[in-house]
Amino acid sequence: MRASPFRSALLLAFAATVTSIAAAQTDAQKKLEQPPQLERLDDADTPITVSPNKSRETTTNVQRQNGRITQETVHAGGSTYTVKPNNATGTALPGDASGTGIRGAQWTVMEFDIAKKQKQRSADAAAAAENAEDAPPPPPPATTR
């Protein structure tokens, strides 16, 4: 039986692939045997300074009515949130279809202090009045004939 040229080309390609794989494996093994080349780094002259984080103090205000907690306000870092219990209304029980699920926290987004602004305005008005007493009187209006 005669070998076809296709079979011989296929065998040659297979042999070339096997030899290239074997060569790649030996190159990889040689690289693994050699230790990696390390560079020497100079020590830094600048000292390392570590600054403490802002205090993360947490304060809580608990409001109770007849011994039961009705509301709890938490101030943590720069944020404030309020947690209230999930009281079922009527005859609904937790987990019922008519009952309510979990009650999430209410985050305080912005607070307005109107009394503080009014105090600031009155203080500014008092300072302006003191400055007005020290200033010379304005000149009389000019008359034209």
C-alpha positions in Angstrom: 0.0 0.0 0.0 1.2 3.4 -0.9 1.3 6.4 1.5 -0.7 9.3 0.3 1.0 12.7 0.2 -1.7 14.0 2.5 -0.8 11.5 5.2 2.9 12.3 5.0 2.2 16.1 5.2 0.0 15.4 8.2 2.7 13.3 9.9 5.3 16.0 9.3 3.1 18.7 10.7 2.4 16.6 13.8 6.1 15.9 14.3 6.9 19.6 14.0 4.3 20.5 16.5 5.5 17.9 19.0 9.1 19.1 18.8 8.1 22.8 19.3 6.0 21.8 22.3 8.9 19.9 23.8 11.3 22.8 23.2 8.9 25.2 24.8 8.7 23.0 27.9 12.4 22.8 28.3 12.7 26.6 28.0 10.1 27.0 30.7 11.9 24.5 33.0 15.1 26.4 32.5 13.4 29.7 33.5 12.0 28.0 36.6 15.3 26.8 37.7 17.0 30.2 37.6 16.2 32.5 40.6 14.6 35.8 39.6 16.8 38.9 39.2 16.1 41.3 42.0 16.9 45.0 42.1 18.3 46.8 45.1 16.1 49.7 46.3 17.4 52.6 48.2 15.9 53.4 51.6 13.7 56.4 51.7 14.8 59.3 53.8 11.4 60.7 54.4 9.7 59.3 57.5 6.3 57.7 57.3 3.7 59.7 59.1 0.4 58.2 60.1 -2.5 60.6 61.0 -5.3 59.2 63.0 -8.8 59.1 61.4 -11.5 61.5 62.6 -13.2 60.1 65.7 -16.0 57.8 64.7 -17.8 58.2 68.0 -21.3 56.9 67.9 -24.0 58.3 70.1 -27.6 57.0 70.5 -30.7 58.6 71.8 -33.4 56.2 72.9 -37.0 57.3 73.4 -39.3 55.0 75.4 -43.0 54.9 76.1 -44.3 52.7 78.8 -41.1 50.7 78.9 -41.1 50.0 75.2 -38.6 51.6 72.7 -40.5 53.9 70.3 -37.6 55.4 68.5 -33.8 55.3 68.5 -31.7 58.1 66.9 -28.1 57.2 66.0 -25.3 59.8 65.3 -22.4 58.0 63.7 -19.6 60.0 62.2 -21.2 62.7 60.0 -24.5 60.9 59.5 -27.7 60.6 61.5 -30.4 58.0 61.2 -33.6 57.0 63.1 -34.8 53.5 63.7 -38.4 52.7 64.8 -39.9 49.4 65.7 -42.2 47.7 63.2 -45.5 47.6 65.2 -48.3 45.7 63.5 -51.6 47.6 63.3 -54.9 45.9 64.0 -54.8 42.1 64.0 -52.1 41.7 61.4 -49.1 39.6 62.5 -45.6 39.9 61.1 -45.3 37.7 58.0 -49.0 38.0 57.1 -50.1 39.3 53.8 -51.8 42.3 55.4 -48.9 42.7 57.9 -45.9 44.9 57.2 -42.4 43.7 56.4 -39.1 45.0 57.8 -39.0 48.7 58.6 -35.9 50.4 57.4 -33.9 53.2 58.9 -34.8 56.8 58.2 -31.7 58.8 57.3 -31.6 62.5 58.1 -30.5 64.2 55.0 -30.6 68.0 55.8 -31.5 69.9 58.9 -32.5 73.5 59.1 -32.0 75.6 62.2 -34.2 78.7 61.7 -33.6 79.9 65.3 -29.9 80.0 64.7 -30.4 82.1 61.5 -32.6 84.5 63.4 -30.0 84.9 66.2 -27.3 85.5 63.5 -29.4 88.2 61.8 -30.1 90.0 65.1 -26.4 89.8 66.0 -25.5 91.2 62.6 -28.1 94.0 63.0 -26.7 94.9 66.4 -23.1 95.0 65.0 -24.3 97.2 62.1 -26.0 99.6 64.6 -22.8 99.9 66.6 -20.8 100.6 63.4 -23.5 103.2 62.4 -23.1 105.1 65.7 -19.3 105.4 65.2 -19.6 106.6 61.6 -19.9 110.3 60.8 -23.3 111.5 59.6 -23.9 111.4 55.8 -23.5 114.8 54.0 -26.6 116.7 53.2 -28.1 116.3 49.7 -26.9 118.7 47.1 -29.4 121.2 45.9 -29.5 122.4 42.3 -30.9 125.8 41.2 
